[in-house]
């Protein structure tokens, strides 16, 4: 439960006395008069609290606040000793056992380490909850962003943000490395599914998820810090290469890739993550013009900027980071550095750079001011521990119902010859395909592990289970993974096929974008039976299927729906009419990539295309 204002004031007084005692015991630049220290008084304005705290901090305190190790390479004792300001879980990095309660225990352990420091500055814990709290077994997994872009429903996306924040709050994780506001301009890119769409208007509209995550204000019930990423232009790299180079004029960068970030700043996003990619040959992690001049000054961003995972290491193109890279990144405007393993060396390099003048102390103070302000706004000084009252929301029926609705709204009906859809309840349906009965396949990357994986990786409803429920008790729904066993007695066949899970650069495509042989053979067996064939694509992007499409009676793009496969069945059986619209242009063949709205290329299906029933 949240504290009343009276209890907050009382807690502030107690923490103030404890902090004064800690300062006396451990030593430090104590400057406060007897009584509670101002920065622990929640009645004071955030700016005053930050100024007071900053004046008490040693250089070691300040360097620690700018450092973010990965949980596997740091201990609570390290957090205390080095004054660490943040810890993260990278994709798939979880406590054992991977339960919501274990996450809360882990979080509280690190937080106790932070509160044992002389100034009792709480740490903030970050994770990639990019489509629900996806590292946690049992959490609700929502459709990936490309599916949410197909819904054209910003209000729904806001609710998804709030549900994700509630599940995060129960586990203690108070910083989400989401949303991804990239504008995906080349579908060969392995992060296409992390984009809401190929035109800036779509990601900009979906920044409502920030309001869902952070709440009406930071520090309210179930409020977590949101992150707009990846700044800037990561969706426009040459050839769709992840971490590549976006070679476009500044006018195009501003027209296509900047608007979603401008909107995120207007909505009060607390942090921005810098992209691995480059703009016209210059790594974003050292681009002072775009980070400091454009983001902070022109757009008025007052939160803090965080690097990507080992992003500073890649400035010079070599493995490992140097002192020069550290100085370049911090001087460019990066406030906190995600440095998972070599964080001690990072602190040493940054300390040396400050002492010899390569990094001005004023830059370090500005970074700390930004970080501390967000921690104060988030309420971490008053409520530093996991709020276990929210553990009951993890994977709750309410959240799964919301996810099911999102799945149904995200389905895009692309073909429906002779009205084969919706399927008739009570009929005979044959289902095939590797993605039909597989939570891991339908959830995609960033699900329990970084790359995701096939199999029963977490709790949920597969598409096949959803179909059997929707068909009704008198129906016959037969399943064969490869399509063997079908005959003409069935009313229809449903092939659920598509991509295996992937994330980031491991999902980049260069040689082709079609279905693999196993999926094509499965569909071929269904077609040979003479039964009408419905193809459901489970994929993170459009696939090269134009040559196959004439042989299919219906085509539905399901994207990566997450754990609630019943939403796919709702559309196939007509409980929900299809309303999804393509958030990207669908190519005629892979050679057309990149293909986008208004570029003069003739697509198979244009941006915004989507059929419905009737």
Secondary structure, DSSP 4 states (H G I P E B T S, - for coil): -PPPHHHHHHHHHHHHHHHHHHHHHH-----PPSS--GGG-TTS-HHHHHHHHHHH--HHHHHHHTEEEEGGG--HHHHHHHT--EEEE-TT---SS-SHHHHHHHHHHHHHHHHTSTT-PPPEEEE--TTSSTTSTT---PPPHHHHHHHT-HHHHHHHHHHHHHHHHHHT--EE---B------TTSTTGGGSS-SSHHHHHHTTHHHHHHH-SSTTSTT--B-EEEEETTGGG-GGG-TT-EE---HHHIIIIIIHHHHHHHHTT-SEEEEPSSEETTEEGGG-HIIIIIIIIIIS---SEEE--TTGGGGTTSSSS--HHHHHHHHHHT--BEE-SS-HHHHHHHHHHHHHTTSS-HHHHHHHHHHHHHHHHHHTTTT--S--GGGGGGTT-HHHHHHHHHHHHHH-EEEEEGGG--SPPTTSEEEEESTTTT-HHHHH-SSSSSSS--SS--SS-B-HHHHHHHHH-TT-EEEEETT-TT--TT-SEEEEEEEPPP--GGGG--SS--S--HHHHHHHHHHHHTTS-EEEEEE-SS----HHHHTT-SEEEE-----SBTHHHHHHHTTSS------SSPBPSSGGG-S--TTSS---SB-TT--B---
